[in-house]
Amino acid sequence: MSVVDFGVIKTSAGKSASTRLQTIYNELNDLIERYQPDTAGVEELFFGRNITTAISVGQARGVLLLAL
């Protein structure tokens, strides 16, 4: 395996959750289309206390799994 790209998908805090998730989905699809990976690794989530953050990150992870 080797690194072919890296970066960050940023969304605006002032946008709605659905708009932010759509941005993540679109940018992930662009990367998938560009590099056409055969496999992908997705980390499990672990949150001890902040359930609000866990839900938001879980939604973003769901978008990633959908795109893949």
N, C-alpha and C positions, 0 to 999 in steps of 0.2 A: 504494500500500500504506500501511497505517497500523497502529500498535500497538493491539491490542484488549485485551491482558492480558499480564502478566508475573509471574514468581515462580520458586519453586524447589520441586522435589519432593524432600523429605527422607525418608530411610529410617534406621532404627536400626542402628547398627554391630553391635549384639549379635544381630541377627536373621540367619537363614541367607540365603545368596545367593538361593535360589529365592523366599523370602518377600519379599526386597527387590525383586527383579525383578517379582514379582506386584504389589507396591505401585506401582511405576513404571508398569506396564501399566494398572492400574486408574485411576490418576490421569490418565494420558494419554488414556485412553478417555473419561473425564469431560469433559476439555477439548475433545476432538474432537466429542463429542456436543453440548456447549454451543455451540460456535462454528461447527461444520460447515464447516471450511475446504475450499476447492476445490484448493488446492495447499499444499505445505509444503517447506521447505528443510532439509536435514540435512547438517551439515558432515562432511567426511572426517576420519578420525582420523590423528594423527601422534604417535608416541612414539619417542624416541631410545634410551632405556636401560631404563626400568622396565617389563618385560614383564608383570609381575603386574598393574600398574595398567592396562596396555593391554588385557589380557584382560577385566577387570571393566568398563571403559568400553565395550569392544566388545560385551559382552553387553547392556549398557544400551542401546546404539545399536541393536542387533538388536531389542530389545523395542519401541523407538520405531518402527522400520521395520515391524514386525509390526502394531502398532496403527494405523499409517497405512494 
